[in-house]
């Protein structure tokens, strides 16, 4: 421990520690670090106390030599050994995160030098939406778990990390009347696609990956066993997404009629291009759904709006939570079904308001109803 400088002296601590070289040999190297200024630690004893805190992990009984690597070097190893085990869609997203943001910022840092302050600096400099920033930190946490297991680091840089708050946005969903108008105006095979999306709540990739063999029309049952991402067939999003659920007899009858004009394709898909390739959800939304919504005067949205509509309709029908989660492919007990995929539509809100008014002031005049003495029946789904 020594002081350096005359005008603004700083305390400098030096020590030696063991590191593991790429050839798996342990080497003892010298380290040096500025602990603070003379104003921060007026006496050498206080500076030594700070140095002891920083060296506690190295001096602990369970200390083992850490691998010496920069973040860029570790990221290359992690992508080769871990990221390749994930689905292609996950690989593409994380490789983009590493290439555009994480490696340019952390790349030159040694893994052991990436602490809480460095991660907080990244959050501060990240000029992206709060939700995207949180996704980047989730990727960094995933990588850090591997780094600790492999002996690159021993500390946790996420303690005390403050992330930007995500402003919740109300996801768009269709009303029953809008769904009816869409189905009445859509041409085949898109009408069948939209009907399946609204009644089953299947994800767009699951619908594009739906096969003839996945449908048991005699029993009015549909199975979800695969999905499509960028034209490639893969497993569904999660293990819970592999599921089976019932469909209405009307939809089953419509599917039987639809299959009379179905063209066989090598993958046996219900919806395929003339070349036998799976539909692309983005192209379907841009070329078919958006023009249809524009013609009907309905707000433009993505195919996921059908899934949100299904979750809300199940809620209005008082479907048990277990049934709703199984149909949507959510984990049992998860709060995502209620928090994200359930929306109180206008009719429900107005009915509750009327019922509250009747409870609080039963004798007050009501100018909002047609006929003050008539009892309004609750709304039902036809």
C-alpha positions in Angstrom: 0.0 0.0 0.0 1.5 3.4 -0.9 0.5 7.0 -1.8 1.0 8.2 -5.3 1.0 11.8 -6.4 1.6 15.2 -4.6 -1.2 17.6 -5.6 -4.0 15.0 -5.3 -2.4 11.9 -3.8 -4.2 8.6 -4.1 -3.8 5.3 -2.3 -2.6 2.5 -4.5 -2.8 -1.2 -3.5 -0.7 -4.0 -5.0 -1.0 -7.7 -4.6 -0.5 -11.0 -6.5 -3.1 -13.5 -7.4 -3.4 -16.7 -9.3 -5.0 -16.8 -12.8 -5.5 -19.7 -15.1 -3.9 -19.3 -18.6 -5.5 -20.6 -21.8 -3.2 -23.6 -21.6 -4.8 -24.6 -18.3 -1.7 -23.7 -16.3 -1.9 -21.5 -13.1 0.2 -18.4 -13.2 0.7 -15.9 -10.4 0.5 -12.3 -11.7 0.8 -8.9 -10.1 -2.2 -6.6 -9.8 -2.4 -2.9 -9.0 -5.5 -0.8 -8.3 -6.3 2.8 -7.1 -8.4 2.6 -4.0 -9.3 6.2 -3.5 -7.9 9.6 -2.7 -6.3 10.8 0.5 -9.5 12.7 1.2 -11.5 9.4 0.9 -9.1 7.6 3.3 -7.2 10.1 5.5 -5.1 7.3 7.1 -3.2 4.3 5.8 -5.2 2.1 8.2 -8.4 3.1 6.5 -6.9 2.5 3.1 -5.7 -0.9 4.2 -9.2 -1.7 5.4 -10.6 -0.9 1.9 -7.9 -3.0 0.3 -8.9 -5.9 2.6 -12.5 -5.7 1.5 -11.5 -5.9 -2.2 -9.1 -8.8 -1.6 -11.6 -10.8 0.6 -12.6 -13.1 -2.3 -9.0 -13.8 -3.2 -8.0 -14.4 0.4 -11.0 -16.7 1.1 -10.4 -20.4 1.7 -12.5 -21.4 -1.3 -10.7 -19.2 -3.7 -9.6 -20.9 -7.0 -7.6 -19.4 -9.8 -9.9 -17.6 -12.3 -9.6 -17.9 -16.0 -8.0 -14.8 -17.6 -10.2 -13.6 -20.4 -11.8 -10.4 -21.7 -15.6 -10.2 -22.2 -15.1 -10.6 -26.0 -13.1 -13.7 -25.6 -15.6 -15.2 -23.2 -18.5 -14.3 -25.4 -16.9 -16.2 -28.3 -16.5 -19.3 -26.2 -20.0 -19.0 -24.7 -21.6 -18.6 -28.2 -19.9 -21.7 -29.4 -20.7 -23.9 -26.4 -23.9 -22.6 -24.9 -25.8 -20.4 -27.4 -25.8 -23.2 -30.0 -28.0 -25.3 -27.7 -30.8 -22.8 -27.9 -33.5 -22.5 -30.6 -32.5 -20.7 -33.9 -34.8 -17.8 -33.0 -33.1 -17.3 -29.7 -29.7 -17.6 -31.2 -30.4 -14.9 -33.8 -31.7 -12.5 -31.2 -28.8 -12.9 -28.8 -26.1 -12.8 -31.5 -27.6 -9.5 -32.6 -27.5 -8.2 -29.0 -23.8 -9.2 -28.6 -22.8 -7.8 -32.0 -24.5 -4.4 -31.7 -24.4 -3.5 -28.0 -22.8 -5.9 -25.5 -19.5 -6.7 -27.1 -18.8 -3.1 -28.2 -19.3 -1.9 -24.6 -17.9 -4.8 -22.5 -15.5 -6.3 -25.1 -12.2 -4.9 -23.8 -13.0 -5.4 -20.1 -11.5 -8.3 -18.3 -14.3 -10.5 -16.9 -13.2 -10.0 -13.3 -13.3 -6.2 -13.8 -16.9 -6.1 -14.8 -18.6 -5.0 -11.6 -21.8 -3.3 -10.6 -20.7 0.2 -11.6 -19.6 -0.9 -15.1 -23.0 -2.7 -15.7 -24.8 0.4 -14.4 -22.8 2.5 -16.8 -24.0 0.3 -19.6 -27.6 0.7 -18.6 -27.1 4.5 -18.5 -25.6 4.6 -21.9 -28.1 2.2 -23.5 -30.3 4.5 -25.6 -33.0 1.9 -26.2 -36.4 1.3 -24.8 -36.6 0.2 -21.1 -37.9 -3.2 -22.1 -35.1 -3.7 -24.7 -32.5 -2.7 -22.1 -33.9 -5.2 -19.6 -33.7 -7.9 -22.3 -30.0 -7.1 -22.7 -29.4 -7.4 -19.0 -31.2 -10.8 -19.0 -28.8 -12.0 -21.7 -25.9 -10.7 -19.7 -27.2 -12.6 -16.6 -27.5 -15.8 -18.7 -23.9 -15.4 -19.8 -22.7 -14.6 -16.2 -24.2 -17.8 -14.9 -22.0 -19.7 -17.3 -19.0 -17.5 -16.4 -19.3 -18.4 -12.7 -19.8 -22.1 -13.4 -16.7 -22.2 -15.6 -14.4 -20.3 -13.2 -14.1 -16.9 -15.0 -15.7 -14.9 -12.2 -16.7 -15.2 -8.5 -18.7 -12.0 -8.0 -22.2 -10.9 -8.9 -22.3 -7.5 -10.7 -26.1 -7.3 -10.7 -26.5 -6.6 -7.0 -28.0 -3.2 -6.5 -28.5 -2.7 -10.3 -31.2 -0.1 -11.1 -33.0 -0.7 -14.4 -35.2 1.8 -16.2 -38.9 1.4 -15.5 -41.0 -0.1 -18.2 -44.1 1.9 -19.0 -46.9 -0.7 -19.5 -48.7 -0.5 -22.8 -52.2 -1.7 -23.4 -52.0 -4.5 -26.0 -54.5 -4.2 -28.8 -57.3 -6.7 -29.1 -60.4 -7.1 -31.2 -64.0 -6.8 -30.0 -66.4 -9.6 -30.9 -68.0 -7.4 -33.5 -64.6 -6.7 -35.1 -63.8 -10.4 -35.3 -67.1 -11.2 -36.9 -66.5 -8.4 -39.5 -63.0 -9.7 -40.2 -64.2 -13.3 -40.7 -67.1 -12.1 -42.9 -64.8 -10.0 -45.2 -61.7 -12.3 -45.4 -61.2 -14.6 -48.3 -59.9 -18.2 -48.0 -57.5 -19.5 -46.9 -57.0 -16.4 -44.7 -60.5 -16.6 -43.2 -59.7 -20.1 -41.8 -56.3 -18.8 -40.5 -58.0 -15.8 -38.7 -60.8 -18.1 -37.3 -58.3 -20.5 -35.9 -56.2 -17.7 -34.4 -59.3 -16.1 -32.7 -60.8 -19.3 -31.4 -57.7 -21.1 -30.3 -55.3 -18.3 -29.3 -52.5 -20.1 -31.1 -49.3 -18.1 -31.8 -48.7 -17.0 -35.4 -45.7 -19.4 -35.7 -47.8 -22.3 -34.4 -50.5 -21.6 -36.9 -48.0 -21.5 -39.7 -46.6 -24.8 -38.5 -49.9 -26.5 -38.1 -50.1 -29.8 -40.0 -53.0 -31.9 -41.3 -51.9 -34.7 -38.9 -52.2 -32.3 -35.9 -56.0 -31.9 -36.4 -58.5 -34.5 -35.1 -61.6 -33.1 -36.7 -63.8 -36.1 -35.7 -63.1 -35.3 -32.1 -62.9 -31.6 -32.6 -59.3 -31.5 -31.3 -56.2 -29.6 -32.4 -52.6 -30.5 -31.3 -49.7 -28.0 -31.2 -46.5 -29.9 -31.8 -44.3 -27.5 -33.8 -43.8 -23.9 -34.9 -42.3 -22.0 -37.8 -39.7 -19.2 -37.5 -38.3 -17.6 -40.7 -39.4 -20.5 -42.8 -37.8 -23.1 -40.6 -39.8 -25.6 -38.6 -38.8 -25.8 -35.0 -40.2 -26.8 -31.6 -42.8 -24.5 -30.0 -41.8 -21.6 -27.8 -41.8 -23.5 -24.5 -42.5 -27.0 -23.2 -46.0 -25.8 -22.1 -46.7 -24.7 -25.7 -46.9 -28.4 -26.8 -50.5 -28.9 -26.0 -53.9 -30.2 -27.1 -57.2 -28.4 -26.9 -60.8 -28.6 -28.2 -62.3 -26.5 -31.0 -65.9 -25.8 -31.7 -68.0 -28.1 -33.9 -68.6 -25.1 -36.2 -64.8 -24.6 -36.7 -64.3 -28.3 -37.2 -67.0 -28.4 -39.9 -65.5 -25.4 -41.6 -62.1 -27.0 -41.6 -63.5 -30.2 -43.2 -64.9 -28.0 -46.0 -61.7 -26.0 -46.2 -59.6 -29.2 -46.6 -61.6 -30.2 -49.7 -59.7 -27.5 -51.6 -56.4 -28.1 -49.8 -53.3 -28.7 -51.9 -50.9 -31.3 -50.5 -47.4 -30.1 -49.7 -44.2 -31.9 -48.7 -44.5 -30.8 -45.0 -48.2 -31.6 -44.7 -48.9 -28.0 -43.6 -52.4 -26.7 -43.4 -51.2 -23.3 -44.7 -48.4 -23.3 -47.2 -47.3 -21.3 -50.3 -47.6 -22.6 -53.8 -44.0 -23.8 -53.5 -44.9 -25.8 -50.4 -43.1 -23.5 -48.0 -44.7 -22.4 -44.6 -46.4 -19.0 -44.5 -44.4 -16.1 -43.2 -46.3 -14.3 -40.5 -44.8 -10.9 -41.3 -45.7 -11.1 -45.0 -49.2 -12.3 -44.1 -49.7 -9.3 -41.7 -48.3 -6.8 -44.2 -49.9 -8.1 -47.4 -53.2 -9.5 -46.2 -54.2 -8.5 -42.7 -53.4 -4.8 -42.8 -55.2 -4.1 -46.1 -58.3 -6.0 -44.7 -58.3 -3.9 -41.5 -57.9 -0.7 -43.5 -60.9 -1.6 -45.6 -63.0 -2.3 -42.4 -61.9 0.8 -40.6 -60.2 -1.2 -37.8 -56.9 -0.2 -36.3 -53.8 -1.9 -37.8 -52.2 -4.4 -35.5 -50.3 -7.7 -35.6 -51.4 -11.3 -35.6 -50.8 -11.4 -31.8 -54.0 -9.3 -31.4 -56.0 -12.5 -32.1 -54.3 -14.2 -29.2 -55.1 -11.3 -26.8 -58.7 -11.4 -28.0 -58.9 -15.1 -27.3 -57.5 -14.6 -23.7 -60.1 -11.9 -23.1 -63.0 -13.9 -24.4 -62.1 -16.9 -22.3 -62.2 -14.6 -19.3 -65.6 -13.3 -20.2 -66.9 -16.9 -20.6 -65.6 -17.6 -17.0 -63.4 -20.3 -18.3 -61.3 -21.9 -15.4 -57.8 -20.4 -15.1 -56.3 -23.9 -15.7 -58.2 -24.3 -19.0 -57.2 -20.8 -20.1 -53.5 -21.4 -19.4 -53.5 -24.8 -21.1 -55.2 -23.4 -24.2 -52.8 -20.5 -24.4 -49.7 -22.6 -23.6 -48.8 -20.8 -20.4 -47.2 -22.5 -17.4 -49.8 -23.5 -14.8 -49.8 -20.9 -12.0 -48.2 -18.2 -14.1 -49.7 -14.7 -13.7 -49.0 -13.8 -17.4 -52.4 -15.1 -18.5 -54.3 -12.7 -16.2 -51.8 -9.8 -16.3 -51.1 -9.6 -20.0 -53.6 -11.7 -22.0 -56.9 -10.7 -20.2 -58.5 -7.4 -21.0 -61.8 -6.0 -19.7 -63.7 -4.9 -22.8 -66.1 -1.9 -22.8 -69.2 -3.9 -22.3 -67.9 -5.5 -19.1 -66.8 -2.2 -17.8 -70.1 -0.6 -18.4 -72.0 -3.5 -16.8 -69.9 -3.2 -13.7 -70.5 0.5 -13.5 -74.3 0.0 -13.8 -74.2 -2.7 -11.1 -72.2 -0.4 -8.8 -74.7 2.4 -9.3 -77.6 0.1 -8.5 -75.9 -1.0 -5.3 -75.0 2.5 -4.1 -78.0 4.6 -5.1 -80.8 2.2 -6.1 -83.5 4.9 -6.1 -81.6 7.5 -8.1 -82.9 8.4 -11.6 -80.9 6.8 -14.4 -80.7 8.8 -17.7 -78.2 6.4 -19.2 -80.6 3.6 -19.9 -83.5 3.4 -22.3 -86.4 3.4 -19.9 -85.6 4.0 -16.3 -87.8 1.3 -15.0 -86.6 -1.4 -17.3 -84.0 -3.8 -15.9 -81.1 -4.3 -18.3 -79.8 -7.8 -18.8 -76.1 -8.5 -18.6 -74.3 -8.7 -21.9 -73.6 -12.2 -23.3 -71.5 -13.5 -26.1 -73.6 -14.8 -28.9 
